[in-house]
Amino acid sequence: MKQDVKWNAKQITLVALAMAVVCIATMVIQIPIPLGYMHLGNCCILLISVFLDTVTGTLASGIGSAMADLLSGYPQWIIPTLIIKGLMGYTVARISKKDKKRAGIISIRMFLATASGILIMIMGYTLFGMLLYGSVASGLAQIPGLSLEGVLGMVLFYMIGFVLEKSKIIHLQQW
């Protein structure tokens, strides 16, 4: 399924704004966990990937999160984050939409989309933690914090997403 993206000023602005939202949400509250930090950026990644197009979700997730790592003093995580979060955003966007139509917030498809994205995040950081620090134990030490971060991101996503869906704000803006 090919997705058409119009690279005009509006689309470029939307992608840049989405990247900034992910970056700021990731940086505004940071709770240290082994090898990194817990944050609210995943909620924004899920919202952007579900409510906007696949390209915007992928770019905002990967680049916005990588910028947060750069600005937060975790330069060793920039490339892994770009890959992991980009894949997370892409996966959530693709699963949540069927025939270019977004599934409802309260649906099996949406749960599968968000859970898949969070699972990619947990597995990706666990694997890269093992590689970066040369220790299986280091990678595995991240799992509890990443799991809590993922569940928190999903809960916030459902709360905010439900309100956005019911208020039809997204439809009024004609994204």
Residue pairs with C-beta under 8 A, 6 or more apart in sequence:
1 100
3 53
3 54
3 55
3 100
5 11
5 53
5 55
5 56
11 56
14 52
14 56
14 175
15 55
15 56
15 59
15 60
18 48
18 52
18 56
18 57
18 59
18 60
18 64
19 59
19 60
19 63
19 64
19 67
20 64
21 44
21 48
21 60
21 64
22 41
22 44
22 45
22 48
22 60
22 61
22 64
22 65
22 68
22 85
23 41
23 64
23 65
23 67
23 68
23 71
25 39
25 40
25 41
25 43
25 44
26 39
26 40
26 41
26 44
26 64
26 65
26 68
26 72
27 39
27 68
27 71
27 72
28 39
28 40
29 39
29 40
30 37
30 38
30 39
30 72
31 37
31 38
31 39
32 38
33 142
33 144
33 145
33 146
33 149
34 138
34 141
34 142
34 145
35 125
35 129
35 132
35 133
35 138
35 141
35 142
36 74
36 77
36 125
36 142
36 145
37 72
37 74
38 145
38 146
38 148
38 149
38 152
39 68
39 149
40 152
40 153
40 156
41 64
41 65
41 68
41 153
42 117
42 118
42 121
42 149
42 150
42 152
42 153
42 154
42 157
43 152
43 153
43 154
43 156
43 157
43 160
44 60
44 64
45 57
45 60
45 61
45 64
45 65
45 85
45 88
45 89
45 92
45 117
45 153
46 92
46 114
46 117
46 153
46 154
46 157
46 161
47 157
47 160
47 161
47 164
48 56
48 57
48 60
48 61
48 89
49 57
49 58
49 60
49 61
49 88
49 89
49 90
49 92
49 93
49 96
49 117
50 57
50 92
50 93
50 96
50 102
50 105
50 110
50 113
50 114
50 157
50 161
51 102
51 161
51 164
51 170
51 175
52 60
52 93
52 175
53 93
53 175
54 90
54 93
54 94
54 97
57 89
57 90
57 92
57 93
58 86
58 89
58 90
58 93
59 86
59 89
60 89
61 85
61 86
61 88
61 89
61 90
62 81
62 82
62 83
62 85
62 86
62 87
62 89
63 82
63 86
64 85
65 81
65 82
65 85
66 78
66 79
66 81
66 82
66 85
68 81
69 75
69 77
69 78
69 81
70 78
76 132
77 128
77 132
80 124
80 125
80 128
80 132
83 124
84 120
84 121
84 124
84 125
84 128
85 121
87 120
87 124
88 117
88 118
88 120
88 121
88 124
89 117
91 113
91 116
91 117
91 120
92 113
92 114
92 116
92 117
93 113
94 113
95 109
95 112
95 113
95 116
96 102
96 103
96 109
96 110
96 113
96 114
97 103
98 109
103 109
103 110
103 113
104 110
104 165
105 158
105 161
105 162
105 165
106 158
106 162
114 154
114 157
114 158
115 154
118 150
118 151
118 153
118 154
119 150
121 146
121 150
122 142
122 143
122 146
122 147
122 150
125 139
125 142
125 146
126 139
126 140
126 142
126 143
126 146
127 139
128 139
129 138
129 139
129 141
129 142
130 136
130 138
130 139
130 140
131 139
132 138
133 139
164 170
